[in-house]
């Protein structure tokens, strides 16, 4: 299936919506509930880990007490940005079950009703 295409109406979903609402996405056209496929998440995570590892290896630790932190920060930022870009480019959408409707709980079920104390 093509990237960022609703499986119900076959229309493209905006890349920003896919990244921002990956678990609770709703198709803007047909309003069907969607989520990112697990395969897109797993492959994207490994891709982003590889990018973060390359960035971490590229930057040498600096001098001083906190010199070790700069490569870790750069690696984290590289991971975050590359994961988002990967999902924007190749994210596959699947339908998710509709959210269950909440049911009101009566006061008797909460233990405040009549009965024995």
C-alpha positions as CSV (number, residue, x, y, z in Angstrom):
1,X,0.0,0.0,0.0
2,X,1.2,3.5,-0.6
3,X,2.5,5.8,2.1
4,X,0.0,7.8,4.2
5,X,-3.1,6.5,2.3
6,X,-6.3,5.9,4.1
7,X,-7.3,2.2,3.7
8,X,-11.0,3.1,3.5
9,X,-11.2,6.0,1.0
10,X,-7.7,5.6,-0.6
11,X,-6.9,9.3,-0.2
12,X,-3.7,10.8,1.1
13,X,-3.4,11.9,4.7
14,X,-1.2,14.9,5.6
15,X,2.3,14.0,6.8
16,X,2.0,16.2,9.9
17,X,-1.1,14.5,11.0
18,X,0.5,11.1,10.7
19,X,3.4,12.0,12.9
20,X,1.4,14.1,15.4
21,X,-1.5,11.6,15.9
22,X,0.1,8.2,15.1
23,X,-2.2,6.3,17.4
24,X,-5.4,8.3,17.4
25,X,-5.4,9.5,13.8
26,X,-8.7,10.2,12.0
27,X,-8.9,10.4,8.2
28,X,-9.8,14.0,7.2
29,X,-12.0,12.9,4.3
30,X,-14.0,9.9,5.5
31,X,-13.5,10.3,9.3
32,X,-12.5,6.6,9.8
33,X,-10.2,5.8,12.8
34,X,-6.6,5.1,11.7
35,X,-3.2,4.3,13.2
36,X,0.3,3.7,12.0
37,X,1.1,0.1,11.1
38,X,3.4,-1.7,13.4
39,X,5.7,-2.5,10.5
40,X,6.2,1.2,9.8
41,X,7.0,1.9,13.5
42,X,9.5,-0.9,13.9
43,X,11.4,-0.3,10.6
44,X,11.4,3.4,11.3
45,X,12.8,2.9,14.8
46,X,15.7,0.8,13.6
47,X,16.4,3.3,10.8
48,X,16.4,6.1,13.3
49,X,18.6,4.2,15.7
50,X,21.2,3.7,12.9
51,X,21.2,7.4,12.2
52,X,21.5,8.2,15.9
53,X,24.4,5.8,16.2
54,X,26.2,7.3,13.2
55,X,25.8,10.8,14.6
56,X,26.9,9.7,18.1
57,X,30.1,8.1,16.6
58,X,30.8,11.2,14.5
59,X,31.0,13.6,17.4
60,X,33.9,13.1,19.8
61,X,33.3,13.9,23.4
62,X,34.4,17.4,24.3
63,X,36.6,18.5,27.1
64,X,35.2,19.3,30.6
65,X,32.9,17.6,33.0
66,X,29.9,17.6,30.6
67,X,31.8,16.8,27.4
68,X,30.2,13.4,27.1
69,X,26.7,14.9,26.9
70,X,27.0,16.7,23.6
71,X,27.3,13.6,21.4
72,X,24.3,12.0,23.3
73,X,22.2,15.1,22.7
74,X,23.1,15.2,19.0
75,X,22.3,11.5,18.7
76,X,18.9,12.0,20.4
77,X,18.0,14.9,18.2
78,X,19.1,12.9,15.1
79,X,17.0,9.9,16.2
80,X,14.0,12.1,16.7
81,X,14.2,14.0,13.4
82,X,15.0,11.0,11.3
83,X,12.2,8.9,12.8
84,X,9.7,11.7,12.1
85,X,11.0,12.1,8.5
86,X,10.8,8.4,7.9
87,X,7.2,8.2,9.1
88,X,6.3,11.2,7.0
89,X,7.8,9.6,3.9
90,X,6.8,6.0,4.3
91,X,4.3,5.6,7.0
92,X,1.6,3.0,6.3
93,X,-1.8,3.5,7.8
94,X,-4.2,0.8,9.0
95,X,-7.7,1.0,10.4
96,X,-8.1,0.8,14.2
97,X,-11.2,-0.2,16.1
98,X,-13.5,2.6,17.1
99,X,-13.1,3.9,20.6
100,X,-15.7,2.3,23.0
101,X,-18.4,4.5,24.3
102,X,-18.2,5.2,28.0
103,X,-21.0,3.7,30.2
104,X,-22.3,5.6,33.1
105,X,-21.9,3.8,36.5
106,X,-24.8,3.8,38.8
107,X,-24.4,4.8,42.4
108,X,-25.4,1.3,43.6
109,X,-22.5,-0.2,41.7
110,X,-20.1,2.2,43.4
111,X,-21.2,0.9,46.8
112,X,-23.2,4.0,47.8
113,X,-26.6,2.6,47.3
114,X,-28.8,0.7,49.7
115,X,-27.8,-2.5,51.2
116,X,-25.9,-3.8,54.2
117,X,-23.1,-1.9,55.8
